[in-house]
């Protein structure tokens, strides 16, 4: 089997890259370790930056997103009982974000790849890259018990934090930068109307909370817990009690509770790998970097990687221009570190840190008060939240 570009990982990053390249006549093959049902069953956040929305349109898969996605012109930050609305649209010259679940993005991408007879091989086991420093790299894998080989010009690692791609880069080349936070998010999905039409990020002495939504009758809520918390230890009643104690009382009074249909704990970490290229191997998405979900940058940061990478590969195939692939790592990392900074700042502003009681609490209060009093500070938050330019 041969394709010009071999892609490891069938999540949004790999599928989006495959779609963009296919539309330019560049052949791809996507190898995904899990079944399609498993990939589509993942519950993930979906606050899409303006740039991600535009990339979906470029990939010709935005019809359902534009029809069903919810455009948000603002976002809310709460501290104890005080709530501040950040006017995203007004502060950024008209930019907004869109609430549209990552599961829906993935569904649209799979449908688009199928419509174009794109090669997506699910349940591809033991994917192994070879000869990445040569001009003729290839991938081996097992499918239905049979050994298979994919020859290609480039290998793209979109296989997540625990994938094989990053492990192929030698230790004396790869640098990793990481911060693990001492808490996680306990998330609940419930078939209840959202408590607010826009997201509310809340910091309280009890901890952090986020009020989010998926649709008119589907809400997603989070509260801060220990990183190793077992979600099974939390009854629905206990979760709703904690959430109500964490958000402002005027919001809690409007909260409609109900049975959870999904409950999980997500640990928080910041992580960046450098470089993002080694020979003919390129890293993108969670294989290259992780951000805490505060600020909704994970999926969006993966999209900017794909924007840089797709344009670089198109230039290489169409024009014989290698500058894009040669500069991919440096170019992508500049935006990665800006998103890491914003996600770290949001996390630092909104969470209770066990070691920061007293002085740290006062600093967080002062930071919120400054944000509330300064249009310049609100503009900085808004510009980062809607997404920095590609």
Order of alpha helices (4+ residues) and beta strands (2+ residues): beta-alpha-beta-alpha-beta-alpha-alpha-beta-beta-beta-alpha-beta-alpha-beta-beta-beta-beta-beta-beta-beta-beta-beta-alpha-alpha-beta-beta-beta-beta-alpha-alpha-alpha-alpha
